[in-house]
Amino acid sequence: MCHLQYFVLVVVIFVVEIVAGVLAFVYRRDVESFLYTELLTGIRQHYPRESEPDTEGLRATWAFLQTTVRFAFSFAAKVL
């Protein structure tokens, strides 16, 4: 009985993943538009302008992440 429940659960999860993938493909333009507007709105609301002080350290954090990721990718490209 336990194996049957596990099998049914795995099949249900698989079907849900397939449905989610198909829906994401069908509505990809809507999702892309929604994410773009929400991210842009969030950046405008929470990221300081150049003329404003960086009180939360967001500018410094992004600068650090960009240089770190750029270094990691360039290092990986040299190794590979």
C-alpha positions, 0 to 999 in steps of 0.5 A: 500500500505504501508503494502505491501511495508513493507512486501516485505522489510521484506521478501527480508531481510529474504531471504538475511539473509538465502542466507548469512547463506547458503553461509557462511556455504558453504564457511566456510573453505575459510572464516576461512582461510582468516580471520586467515591470515588477522588477523595474518598479522594485528597482525604482522604489528601492534602489537609490538614485545617483544623486541620493546617498547609498544609506542601505549599501545597495550600490556597494553590494551590487558593485561587489557582486558584479565584480565577484561574478565577473571574476568567477566567470572569467576564471571559469572560462580560463580553466575550461 
